[in-house]
Amino acid sequence: MVIIFDLDDTLYDERTYVESGFRAVASFGAARFGWNKAASIRFMLDTLEHEGRGAVFDRWLENSGRYSNSLVQECIRVYRNHQPRLHLYREARTLLPTLSRYPLYIVTDGHKVVQQKKVEGLRIERRFRHIFITHRYGVRHEKPSTYCFERIRLRERCEWEDMIYIGDNPAKDFVNLNSLGVATVRVLTGGYRAVKAAKSADARFTIPHLGHFGDLLAKELGTWMNAR
């Protein structure tokens, strides 16, 4: 049995990374222009809440009277290249040591520098046989592509039915894996926890958080896999 995890909002709260990035950009603004760091962070969080992540730096610079495309790009570089200190969900910290007898992997989408910084900030590389950042293989191989999962299957010399994938986003995490026979598990954590997914796109199993995975593995999930 091979167990594969998503990263963002599955193993840790991605919002903590976003806030860490905002702090780094606010520090850049304080050093470059003397702007108040706390006020900058409040402004960015408010913009995030009302307009989404894509508008934050544009609005911040506009509000400060210093907007330019080059400054927006510099803010993005600061955000992407800062080194965060992140923490696994408490349930993940408890769960992972209990799974040490299984081959463990991560498959995660996102900018390859950003995702690597998250991995480093979480200090988790030693816990997994390999961490697949899909964008390292080309954006076309991000989920719902099964490319990185196929690499794991070949590496472990196992069948699709021997694999479990745990993620949070029914928009992309499960649909193609379901059709291959992978045991998919959705955790109701993060920004997609309230999303109602079509049956064809949702995971085969759903749990509130990773604290319930041990029981699921020992009972329903184990029975389902053994019956295949």
LOTORLO-125916 format. One record per residue: residue number from 1; x, y, z of N, C-alpha, C in turn. Coordinates in nm, 4 decimals, padded with zeros to 6 digits. Layout:
<pts>
PT  pos       nc1       nc2       nc3      cac1      cac2      cac3       cc1       cc2       cc3
PT  NUM         X         Y         Z         X         Y         Z         X         Y         Z
...
</pts>
This chain:
<pts>
PT  pos       nc1       nc2       nc3      cac1      cac2      cac3       cc1       cc2       cc3
PT    1   00.0832  -00.1190   00.0000   00.0000   00.0000   00.0000   00.0874   00.1251   00.0000
PT    2   00.0573   00.2166  -00.0894   00.1314   00.3410  -00.1033   00.0371   00.4560  -00.0680
PT    3   00.0802   00.5443   00.0203  -00.0045   00.6544   00.0656   00.0545   00.7866   00.0167
PT    4  -00.0284   00.8640  -00.0516   00.0151   00.9890  -00.1147  -00.0707   01.1026  -00.0596
PT    5  -00.0057   01.2124  -00.0269  -00.0750   01.3289   00.0274  -00.0644   01.4474  -00.0675
PT    6  -00.1690   01.5272  -00.0720  -00.1608   01.6641  -00.1195  -00.0870   01.7434  -00.0108
PT    7  -00.0468   01.8674  -00.0423   00.0249   01.9493   00.0556  -00.0636   02.0602   00.1125
PT    8  -00.0978   02.1587   00.0299  -00.1682   02.2778   00.0774  -00.3080   02.2449   00.1285
PT    9  -00.3351   02.2853   00.2506  -00.4647   02.2667   00.3174  -00.4979   02.1214   00.3443
PT   10  -00.4032   02.0324   00.3195  -00.4181   01.8916   00.3569  -00.3248   01.8595   00.4726
PT   11  -00.1974   01.8933   00.4575  -00.1000   01.8698   00.5637  -00.0770   01.9925   00.6515
PT   12  -00.1064   02.1101   00.5999  -00.0906   02.2331   00.6784  -00.1898   02.3365   00.6256
PT   13  -00.2052   02.4450   00.6988  -00.2976   02.5519   00.6627  -00.2274   02.6487   00.5676
PT   14  -00.2691   02.6482   00.4394  -00.2015   02.7321   00.3410  -00.2131   02.8811   00.3737
PT   15  -00.3164   02.9201   00.4438  -00.3328   03.0615   00.4799  -00.2095   03.1113   00.5570
PT   16  -00.1453   03.0244   00.6337  -00.0273   03.0675   00.7097   00.0880   03.1024   00.6165
PT   17   00.0965   03.0340   00.5026   00.1995   03.0698   00.4049   00.1675   03.2051   00.3417
PT   18   00.0430   03.2263   00.3054   00.0029   03.3533   00.2443   00.0342   03.4688   00.3381
PT   19  -00.0004   03.4549   00.4644   00.0259   03.5613   00.5609   00.1762   03.5829   00.5801
PT   20   00.2530   03.4749   00.5774   00.3986   03.4864   00.5862   00.4531   03.5648   00.4676
PT   21   00.4004   03.5365   00.3491   00.4424   03.6103   00.2300   00.4066   03.7573   00.2369
PT   22   00.2883   03.7875   00.2897   00.2492   03.9276   00.3060   00.3437   03.9996   00.4026
PT   23   00.3827   03.9313   00.5078   00.4771   03.9936   00.6023   00.6096   04.0246   00.5340
PT   24   00.6540   03.9333   00.4484   00.7791   03.9568   00.3764   00.7677   04.0760   00.2835
PT   25   00.6549   04.0885   00.2139   00.6352   04.2015   00.1222   00.6191   04.3312   00.2013
PT   26   00.5510   04.3256   00.3148   00.5384   04.4447   00.3989   00.6746   04.4899   00.4504
PT   27   00.7613   04.3950   00.4823   00.8977   04.4300   00.5245   00.9740   04.4960   00.4104
PT   28   00.9526   04.4478   00.2881   01.0117   04.5109   00.1701   00.9641   04.6550   00.1573
PT   29   00.8345   04.6790   00.1751   00.7808   04.8141   00.1673   00.8361   04.9046   00.2758
PT   30   00.8543   04.8499   00.3944   00.9098   04.9291   00.5042   01.0544   04.9673   00.4762
PT   31   01.1317   04.8722   00.4227   01.2730   04.8993   00.3950   01.2916   04.9936   00.2768
PT   32   01.2088   04.9783   00.1736   01.2243   05.0580   00.0523   01.1640   05.1986   00.0672
PT   33   01.0467   05.2065   00.1296   00.9737   05.3330   00.1303   00.9430   05.3871   00.2698
PT   34   00.9749   05.3110   00.3730   00.9446   05.3553   00.5088   00.7996   05.3374   00.5491
PT   35   00.7242   05.2532   00.4769   00.5829   05.2328   00.5073   00.5669   05.1503   00.6343
PT   36   00.4589   05.1756   00.7066   00.4313   05.1043   00.8305   00.3994   04.9581   00.7999
PT   37   00.4754   04.8689   00.8575   00.4622   04.7267   00.8246   00.3273   04.6704   00.8695
PT   38   00.2860   04.7021   00.9909   00.1591   04.6489   01.0420   00.0416   04.6981   00.9586
PT   39   00.0437   04.8262   00.9191  -00.0644   04.8808   00.8366  -00.0665   04.8138   00.6999
PT   40   00.0514   04.7872   00.6458   00.0578   04.7191   00.5160  -00.0022   04.5799   00.5230
PT   41   00.0304   04.5080   00.6283  -00.0227   04.3721   00.6429  -00.1745   04.3756   00.6568
PT   42  -00.2258   04.4683   00.7353  -00.3720   04.4799   00.7507  -00.4372   04.5089   00.6166
PT   43  -00.3775   04.5979   00.5380  -00.4338   04.6317   00.4083  -00.4349   04.5094   00.3164
PT   44  -00.3257   04.4351   00.3137  -00.3180   04.3169   00.2272  -00.4213   04.2119   00.2676
PT   45  -00.4363   04.1889   00.3972  -00.5330   04.0892   00.4432  -00.6759   04.1324   00.4100
PT   46  -00.7038   04.2598   00.4217  -00.8372   04.3099   00.3876  -00.8635   04.2947   00.2376
PT   47  -00.7635   04.3243   00.1566  -00.7790   04.3081   00.0117  -00.7982   04.1615  -00.0248
PT   48  -00.7224   04.0753   00.0398  -00.7386   03.9316   00.0177  -00.8814   03.8878   00.0471
PT   49  -00.9351   03.9379   00.1549  -01.0700   03.8995   00.1976  -01.1747   03.9443   00.0967
PT   50  -01.1585   04.0628   00.0395  -01.2630   04.1212  -00.0436  -01.2419   04.1036  -00.1939
PT   51  -01.1156   04.0861  -00.2364  -01.0883   04.0809  -00.3805  -01.0117   03.9569  -00.4249
PT   52  -00.9587   03.8805  -00.3314  -00.8811   03.7634  -00.3693  -00.7329   03.7938  -00.3785
PT   53  -00.6545   03.6886  -00.3917  -00.5094   03.7004  -00.3835  -00.4475   03.7769  -00.4996
PT   54  -00.5068   03.7649  -00.6189  -00.4445   03.8216  -00.7379  -00.4351   03.9722  -00.7399
PT   55  -00.5177   04.0412  -00.6583  -00.5218   04.1873  -00.6619  -00.4423   04.2528  -00.5501
PT   56  -00.3873   04.1766  -00.4586  -00.3354   04.2324  -00.3338  -00.2241   04.3337  -00.3564
PT   57  -00.1208   04.2960  -00.4285  -00.0054   04.3851  -00.4414  -00.0376   04.5067  -00.5276
PT   58  -00.1194   04.4894  -00.6299  -00.1628   04.6028  -00.7115  -00.2339   04.7065  -00.6252
PT   59  -00.3303   04.6599  -00.5430  -00.4078   04.7516  -00.4605  -00.3201   04.8181  -00.3548
PT   60  -00.2293   04.7443  -00.2976  -00.1403   04.7984  -00.1937  -00.0545   04.9111  -00.2502
PT   61   00.0034   04.8876  -00.3669   00.0882   04.9895  -00.4285   00.0057   05.1085  -00.4766
PT   62  -00.1126   05.0814  -00.5316  -00.2009   05.1911  -00.5731  -00.2384   05.2781  -00.4526
PT   63  -00.2737   05.2126  -00.3431  -00.3142   05.2851  -00.2223  -00.2008   05.3709  -00.1672
PT   64  -00.0774   05.3291  -00.1920   00.0394   05.4013  -00.1423   00.0938   05.5010  -00.2438
PT   65   00.0292   05.5081  -00.3612   00.0721   05.6021  -00.4634   00.2010   05.5655  -00.5328
PT   66   00.2359   05.4370  -00.5316   00.3632   05.3950  -00.5926   00.3451   05.2808  -00.6916
PT   67   00.2268   05.2722  -00.7515   00.2019   05.1586  -00.8406   00.2879   05.1667  -00.9668
PT   68   00.3472   05.0533  -01.0029   00.4072   05.0312  -01.1344   00.4145   04.8812  -01.1546
PT   69   00.4141   04.8402  -01.2792   00.4203   04.6973  -01.3073   00.5495   04.6366  -01.2538
PT   70   00.6593   04.7118  -01.2635   00.7879   04.6587  -01.2166   00.7863   04.6377  -01.0649
PT   71   00.7194   04.7270  -00.9907   00.7099   04.7088  -00.8459   00.6192   04.5915  -00.8092
PT   72   00.5112   04.5732  -00.8851   00.4264   04.4561  -00.8623   00.5082   04.3286  -00.8804
PT   73   00.5870   04.3226  -00.9873   00.6693   04.2045  -01.0130   00.7730   04.1842  -00.9033
PT   74   00.8263   04.2949  -00.8498   00.9234   04.2822  -00.7407   00.8560   04.2283  -00.6147
PT   75   00.7337   04.2726  -00.5886   00.6583   04.2187  -00.4752   00.6337   04.0687  -00.4918
PT   76   00.5994   04.0285  -00.6132   00.5762   03.8858  -00.6397   00.7041   03.8064  -00.6168
PT   77   00.8177   03.8604  -00.6591   00.9451   03.7903  -00.6367   00.9755   03.7770  -00.4881
PT   78   00.9509   03.8840  -00.4123   00.9728   03.8779  -00.2674   00.8830   03.7720  -00.2054
PT   79   00.7570   03.7730  -00.2451   00.6598   03.6772  -00.1929   00.7027   03.5337  -00.2233
PT   80   00.7383   03.5081  -00.3467   00.7713   03.3711  -00.3874   00.9021   03.3213  -00.3285
PT   81   00.9955   03.4107  -00.3057   01.1293   03.3675  -00.2638   01.1542   03.3796  -00.1146
PT   82   01.0566   03.4293  -00.0393   01.0795   03.4379   00.1048   01.0773   03.2977   00.1646
PT   83   01.1453   03.2817   00.2767   01.1493   03.1506   00.3427   01.0550   03.1508   00.4632
PT   84   00.9420   03.0844   00.4512   00.8463   03.0826   00.5627   00.8857   02.9801   00.6683
PT   85   00.8335   02.9982   00.7866   00.8376   02.8945   00.8897   00.6934   02.8495   00.9109
PT   86   00.6660   02.7266   00.8696   00.5296   02.6749   00.8696   00.5191   02.5565   00.9642
PT   87   00.3957   02.5173   00.9922   00.3726   02.4065   01.0849   00.2648   02.3136   01.0292
PT   88   00.2917   02.1857   01.0359   00.1899   02.0877   00.9994   00.0685   02.1029   01.0894
PT   89  -00.0477   02.0675   01.0347  -00.1631   02.0526   01.1226  -00.1256   01.9575   01.2368
PT   90  -00.1821   01.9826   01.3542  -00.1553   01.8946   01.4689  -00.1888   01.7499   01.4343
PT   91  -00.2990   01.7293   01.3630  -00.3399   01.5930   01.3263  -00.2389   01.5275   01.2330
PT   92  -00.1777   01.6070   01.1442  -00.0752   01.5528   01.0548   00.0502   01.5147   01.1320
PT   93   00.0896   01.5967   01.2277   00.2070   01.5653   01.3098   00.1871   01.4346   01.3855
PT   94   00.0646   01.4118   01.4292   00.0351   01.2884   01.5021   00.0274   01.1690   01.4081
PT   95  -00.0320   01.1894   01.2918  -00.0569   01.0786   01.1995   00.0687   01.0258   01.1323
PT   96   00.1522   01.1129   01.0803   00.2625   01.0691   00.9935   00.3536   00.9647   01.0586
PT   97   00.3932   00.9794   01.1846   00.4784   00.8739   01.2425   00.4119   00.7376   01.2485
PT   98   00.2798   00.7324   01.2545   00.2100   00.6038   01.2607   00.2055   00.5345   01.1253
PT   99   00.2402   00.6078   01.0189   00.2368   00.5513   00.8838   00.3760   00.5184   00.8311
PT  100   00.4745   00.5177   00.9171   00.6136   00.5041   00.8722   00.6417   00.3712   00.8032
PT  101   00.5567   00.2708   00.8245   00.5794   00.1408   00.7588   00.5358   00.1408   00.6130
PT  102   00.4648   00.2469   00.5706   00.4176   00.2572   00.4329   00.5074   00.3517   00.3527
PT  103   00.5178   00.3287   00.2215   00.5812   00.4300   00.1363   00.4925   00.5545   00.1331
PT  104   00.5487   00.6690   00.1696   00.4740   00.7943   00.1746   00.5270   00.8917   00.0701
PT  105   00.4341   00.9596   00.0017   00.4699   01.0562  -00.1017   00.3816   01.1801  -00.0869
PT  106   00.4237   01.2878  -00.1515   00.3417   01.4066  -00.1691   00.3354   01.4376  -00.3178
PT  107   00.2172   01.4771  -00.3650   00.2002   01.5339  -00.4987   00.1319   01.6689  -00.4805
PT  108   00.1999   01.7763  -00.5199   00.1471   01.9097  -00.4969   00.1634   01.9975  -00.6201
PT  109   00.0608   02.0778  -00.6484   00.0647   02.1747  -00.7569   00.1186   02.3081  -00.7054
PT  110   00.1565   02.3933  -00.7996   00.1956   02.5292  -00.7651   00.3339   02.5638  -00.8172
PT  111   00.3658   02.6925  -00.8123   00.4958   02.7418  -00.8573   00.6066   02.6627  -00.7893
PT  112   00.7016   02.6134  -00.8670   00.7993   02.5187  -00.8125   00.8868   02.5787  -00.7039
PT  113   00.9193   02.7071  -00.7145   00.9984   02.7708  -00.6085   00.9156   02.7844  -00.4815
PT  114   00.7914   02.8296  -00.4976   00.7025   02.8477  -00.3831   00.6804   02.7161  -00.3102
PT  115   00.6497   02.6106  -00.3852   00.6205   02.4821  -00.3216   00.7441   02.4258  -00.2509
PT  116   00.8601   02.4443  -00.3099   00.9824   02.3976  -00.2439   01.0077   02.4759  -00.1160
PT  117   00.9828   02.6057  -00.1174   00.9981   02.6869   00.0034   00.9028   02.6392   00.1129
PT  118   00.7815   02.6002   00.0743   00.6861   02.5482   00.1723   00.7378   02.4181   00.2339
PT  119   00.7887   02.3297   00.1496   00.8428   02.2028   00.1984   00.9561   02.2286   00.2970
PT  120   01.0440   02.3207   00.2618   01.1547   02.3545   00.3512   01.1040   02.4171   00.4802
PT  121   01.0030   02.5049   00.4686   00.9478   02.5687   00.5866   00.8797   02.4712   00.6807
PT  122   00.8228   02.3652   00.6255   00.7570   02.2620   00.7061   00.8552   02.1575   00.7594
PT  123   00.9738   02.1513   00.7006   01.0789   02.0574   00.7432   01.0275   01.9123   00.7382
PT  124   00.9783   01.8727   00.6221   00.9125   01.7419   00.6109   00.9775   01.6475   00.5111
PT  125   01.0818   01.6884   00.4423   01.1354   01.6034   00.3351   01.1736   01.4650   00.3844
PT  126   01.2275   01.4548   00.5028   01.2739   01.3241   00.5524   01.1589   01.2276   00.5798
PT  127   01.0381   01.2794   00.5893   00.9235   01.1944   00.6194   00.8704   01.1203   00.4967
PT  128   00.9123   01.1623   00.3766   00.8538   01.1097   00.2532   00.9620   01.0533   00.1616
PT  129   00.9251   00.9502   00.0876   01.0192   00.8934  -00.0090   01.0521   00.9930  -00.1195
PT  130   00.9511   01.0676  -00.1604   00.9750   01.1728  -00.2584   00.8570   01.2699  -00.2550
PT  131   00.8864   01.3958  -00.2837   00.7835   01.4986  -00.2926   00.7797   01.5469  -00.4368
PT  132   00.6692   01.5202  -00.5035   00.6532   01.5573  -00.6435   00.5853   01.6941  -00.6514
PT  133   00.6597   01.7928  -00.6988   00.6042   01.9246  -00.7292   00.5730   01.9227  -00.8781
PT  134   00.4453   01.9184  -00.9129   00.4061   01.8878  -01.0505   00.4627   01.9857  -01.1521
PT  135   00.4775   02.1119  -01.1151   00.5238   02.2127  -01.2111   00.6697   02.1916  -01.2509
PT  136   00.7422   02.1107  -01.1786   00.8783   02.0769  -01.2203   00.8780   01.9952  -01.3495
PT  137   00.7658   01.9321  -01.3777   00.7542   01.8478  -01.4964   00.6734   01.9164  -01.6065
PT  138   00.6402   02.0433  -01.5842   00.5574   02.1183  -01.6783   00.4183   02.1385  -01.6238
PT  139   00.3647   02.2577  -01.6445   00.2322   02.2908  -01.5907   00.1261   02.1943  -01.6414
PT  140   00.1461   02.1389  -01.7600   00.0466   02.0453  -01.8155   00.0323   01.9205  -01.7288
PT  141   00.1298   01.8965  -01.6404   00.1244   01.7774  -01.5558   00.0718   01.8060  -01.4156
PT  142   00.0142   01.9275  -01.3946  -00.0496   01.9517  -01.2658  -00.1800   01.8733  -01.2587
PT  143  -00.2274   01.8513  -01.1382  -00.3539   01.7811  -01.1224  -00.4669   01.8576  -01.1931
PT  144  -00.5587   01.7863  -01.2573  -00.5902   01.6436  -01.2412  -00.5075   01.5457  -01.3255
PT  145  -00.4007   01.5909  -01.3892  -00.3129   01.4970  -01.4586  -00.2655   01.3893  -01.3614
PT  146  -00.2518   01.2684  -01.4106  -00.2033   01.1580  -01.3273  -00.0541   01.1310  -01.3487
PT  147   00.0144   01.2224  -01.4166   00.1542   01.1999  -01.4540   00.2413   01.1655  -01.3332
PT  148   00.2370   01.2467  -01.2288   00.3231   01.2222  -01.1131   00.2800   01.0978  -01.0360
PT  149   00.1511   01.0689  -01.0379   00.1030   00.9464  -00.9738   00.1531   00.8229  -01.0492
PT  150   00.1592   00.8335  -01.1812   00.2145   00.7238  -01.2607   00.3623   00.7033  -01.2290
PT  151   00.4356   00.8101  -01.2077   00.5764   00.7980  -01.1691   00.5898   00.7249  -01.0354
PT  152   00.4999   00.7542  -00.9431   00.5016   00.6832  -00.8145   00.4685   00.5365  -00.8350
PT  153   00.3673   00.5088  -00.9158   00.3262   00.3697  -00.9389   00.4395   00.2881  -00.9979
PT  154   00.5103   00.3454  -01.0946   00.6229   00.2750  -01.1560   00.7384   00.2596  -01.0576
PT  155   00.7615   00.3624  -00.9784   00.8699   00.3585  -00.8798   00.8456   00.2500  -00.7756
PT  156   00.7188   00.2340  -00.7333   00.6834   00.1362  -00.6303   00.6474  -00.0005  -00.6884
PT  157   00.6347  -00.0064  -00.8234   00.5970  -00.1307  -00.8904   00.4681  -00.1875  -00.8320
PT  158   00.3688  -00.0993  -00.8226   00.2413  -00.1396  -00.7661   00.1296  -00.1133  -00.8651
PT  159   00.0094  -00.1553  -00.8307  -00.1084  -00.1298  -00.9116  -00.1770  -00.0028  -00.8617
PT  160  -00.2617   00.0542  -00.9455  -00.3371   00.1720  -00.9037  -00.4199   00.1424  -00.7794
PT  161  -00.4736   00.0210  -00.7716  -00.5583  -00.0170  -00.6586  -00.4814  -00.0267  -00.5273
PT  162  -00.3480  -00.0225  -00.5339  -00.2658  -00.0280  -00.4134  -00.2318   00.1109  -00.3601
PT  163  -00.2873   00.2147  -00.4226  -00.2517   00.3516  -00.3881  -00.3679   00.4237  -00.3203
PT  164  -00.3351   00.5065  -00.2224  -00.4313   00.5935  -00.1543  -00.3855   00.7372  -00.1759
PT  165  -00.4796   00.8242  -00.2126  -00.4457   00.9666  -00.2250  -00.5376   01.0483  -00.1366
PT  166  -00.4774   01.1372  -00.0569  -00.5505   01.2200   00.0382  -00.5343   01.3657  -00.0028
PT  167  -00.6450   01.4336  -00.0301  -00.6404   01.5728  -00.0720  -00.7621   01.6485  -00.0228
PT  168  -00.7715   01.7758  -00.0638  -00.8805   01.8600  -00.0134  -00.9653   01.9227  -00.1226
PT  169  -00.9196   01.9189  -00.2478  -00.9842   01.9981  -00.3526  -01.0538   01.9099  -00.4556
PT  170  -01.1865   01.8995  -00.4486  -01.2575   01.8127  -00.5434  -01.2595   01.8660  -00.6859
PT  171  -01.2129   01.9889  -00.7061  -01.2073   02.0419  -00.8425  -01.1005   01.9730  -00.9258
PT  172  -01.0009   01.9118  -00.8602  -00.8916   01.8541  -00.9381  -00.8263   01.7313  -00.8764
PT  173  -00.8464   01.7075  -00.7483  -00.7645   01.6071  -00.6809  -00.8024   01.4624  -00.7114
PT  174  -00.9294   01.4345  -00.7369  -00.9754   01.2962  -00.7315  -01.0265   01.2367  -00.8627
PT  175  -01.0786   01.3195  -00.9514  -01.1603   01.2682  -01.0609  -01.0870   01.1650  -01.1455
PT  176  -00.9659   01.1930  -01.1904  -00.8950   01.0980  -01.2766  -00.8409   00.9790  -01.1982
PT  177  -00.8107   00.9987  -01.0723  -00.7636   00.8878  -00.9896  -00.8770   00.7910  -00.9584
PT  178  -00.9964   00.8436  -00.9382  -01.1114   00.7557  -00.9138  -01.1293   00.6558  -01.0269
PT  179  -01.1190   00.7043  -01.1497  -01.1431   00.6177  -01.2644  -01.0355   00.5111  -01.2807
PT  180  -00.9190   00.5322  -01.2196  -00.8105   00.4343  -01.2267  -00.8167   00.3318  -01.1141
PT  181  -00.9012   00.3572  -01.0147  -00.9136   00.2626  -00.9035  -00.8370   00.3000  -00.7798
PT  182  -00.7789   00.4209  -00.7761  -00.7090   00.4668  -00.6562  -00.8109   00.4923  -00.5454
PT  183  -00.7739   00.4613  -00.4231  -00.8583   00.4932  -00.3082  -00.8363   00.6398  -00.2724
PT  184  -00.9346   00.7223  -00.2997  -00.9219   00.8663  -00.2780  -00.9933   00.9066  -00.1498
PT  185  -00.9290   00.9987  -00.0765  -00.9816   01.0430   00.0530  -00.9792   01.1951   00.0559
PT  186  -01.0928   01.2538   00.0855  -01.1023   01.4003   00.0963  -01.1051   01.4424   00.2423
PT  187  -01.0190   01.5385   00.2765  -01.0236   01.5988   00.4093  -01.0958   01.7326   00.3987
PT  188  -01.1844   01.7586   00.4918  -01.2643   01.8814   00.4891  -01.1917   01.9922   00.5657
PT  189  -01.0752   02.0279   00.5133  -00.9943   02.1335   00.5719  -00.9609   02.2342   00.4628
PT  190  -00.9326   02.3583   00.5025  -00.8932   02.4590   00.4053  -01.0105   02.5222   00.3332
PT  191  -00.9787   02.5929   00.2269  -01.0754   02.6746   00.1567  -01.1819   02.5996   00.0807
PT  192  -01.1637   02.4697   00.0592  -01.2619   02.3924  -00.0184  -01.3498   02.3046   00.0707
PT  193  -01.3406   02.3235   00.2009  -01.4085   02.2314   00.2915  -01.5608   02.2339   00.2768
PT  194  -01.6158   02.3478   00.2341  -01.7618   02.3584   00.2215  -01.8110   02.3336   00.0800
PT  195  -01.7207   02.3038  -00.0129  -01.7591   02.2839  -00.1524  -01.8373   02.1534  -00.1677
PT  196  -01.9506   02.1635  -00.2342  -02.0300   02.0451  -00.2653  -01.9894   01.9967  -00.4047
PT  197  -01.9280   01.8819  -00.4115  -01.8745   01.8326  -00.5380  -01.9682   01.7324  -00.6022
PT  198  -01.9623   01.7273  -00.7340  -02.0339   01.6222  -00.8055  -01.9796   01.4867  -00.7633
PT  199  -02.0648   01.3877  -00.7611  -02.0242   01.2554  -00.7149  -01.9059   01.2027  -00.7952
PT  200  -01.9023   01.2297  -00.9247  -01.7945   01.1790  -01.0101  -01.6604   01.2450  -00.9795
PT  201  -01.6636   01.3656  -00.9207  -01.5406   01.4399  -00.8947  -01.4934   01.4272  -00.7502
PT  202  -01.5824   01.3865  -00.6616  -01.5472   01.3822  -00.5201  -01.4703   01.2546  -00.4882
PT  203  -01.4099   01.2538  -00.3718  -01.3340   01.1363  -00.3284  -01.4276   01.0220  -00.2911
PT  204  -01.3726   00.9026  -00.2869  -01.4517   00.7854  -00.2466  -01.4855   00.7921  -00.0979
PT  205  -01.3959   00.8509  -00.0193  -01.4143   00.8607   00.1247  -01.3920   01.0051   00.1671
PT  206  -01.4621   01.0484   00.2713  -01.4480   01.1836   00.3231  -01.4313   01.1774   00.4743
PT  207  -01.3347   01.2551   00.5248  -01.3126   01.2646   00.6694  -01.2996   01.4121   00.7070
PT  208  -01.3334   01.4472   00.8312  -01.3250   01.5877   00.8709  -01.1828   01.6424   00.8680
PT  209  -01.0857   01.5620   00.9089  -00.9452   01.6032   00.9103  -00.8589   01.4777   00.9242
PT  210  -00.7285   01.4941   00.9210  -00.6385   01.3787   00.9193  -00.6410   01.2971   01.0483
PT  211  -00.6949   01.3540   01.1531  -00.7072   01.2771   01.2761  -00.7970   01.1557   01.2626
PT  212  -00.8795   01.1525   01.1584  -00.9707   01.0401   01.1356  -00.9146   00.9384   01.0361
PT  213  -00.7969   00.9657   00.9808  -00.7479   00.8763   00.8754  -00.7086   00.7395   00.9296
PT  214  -00.6501   00.7341   01.0487  -00.6095   00.6049   01.1041  -00.7255   00.5079   01.1155
PT  215  -00.8373   00.5553   01.1679  -00.9558   00.4699   01.1799  -01.0102   00.4318   01.0428
PT  216  -01.0116   00.5270   00.9510  -01.0584   00.4969   00.8155  -00.9727   00.3899   00.7517
PT  217  -00.8415   00.4000   00.7682  -00.7497   00.3026   00.7099  -00.7714   00.1639   00.7701
PT  218  -00.7933   00.1591   00.8990  -00.8081   00.0299   00.9675  -00.9425  -00.0361   00.9407
PT  219  -01.0421   00.0434   00.9072  -01.1772  -00.0103   00.8939  -01.2263  -00.0028   00.7489
PT  220  -01.2990   00.1017   00.7147  -01.3639   00.1089   00.5831  -01.2657   00.1010   00.4673
PT  221  -01.1574   00.1774   00.4755  -01.0632   00.1842   00.3639  -00.9918   00.0516   00.3441
PT  222  -00.9489  -00.0091   00.4530  -00.8831  -00.1380   00.4425  -00.9738  -00.2444   00.3846
PT  223  -01.0988  -00.2451   00.4284  -01.1956  -00.3420   00.3773  -01.2202  -00.3203   00.2290
PT  224  -01.2356  -00.1938   00.1889  -01.2624  -00.1609   00.0488  -01.1461  -00.2035  -00.0402
PT  225  -01.0229  -00.1788   00.0033  -00.9072  -00.2145  -00.0794  -00.8876  -00.3648  -00.0869
PT  226  -00.9106  -00.4329   00.0228  -00.8923  -00.5774   00.0242  -00.9961  -00.6492  -00.0608
PT  227  -01.1106  -00.5841  -00.0820  -01.2176  -00.6461  -00.1596  -01.1957  -00.6315  -00.3088
PT  228  -01.1002  -00.5535  -00.3488  -01.0805  -00.5264  -00.4917  -00.9927  -00.6324  -00.5573
</pts>
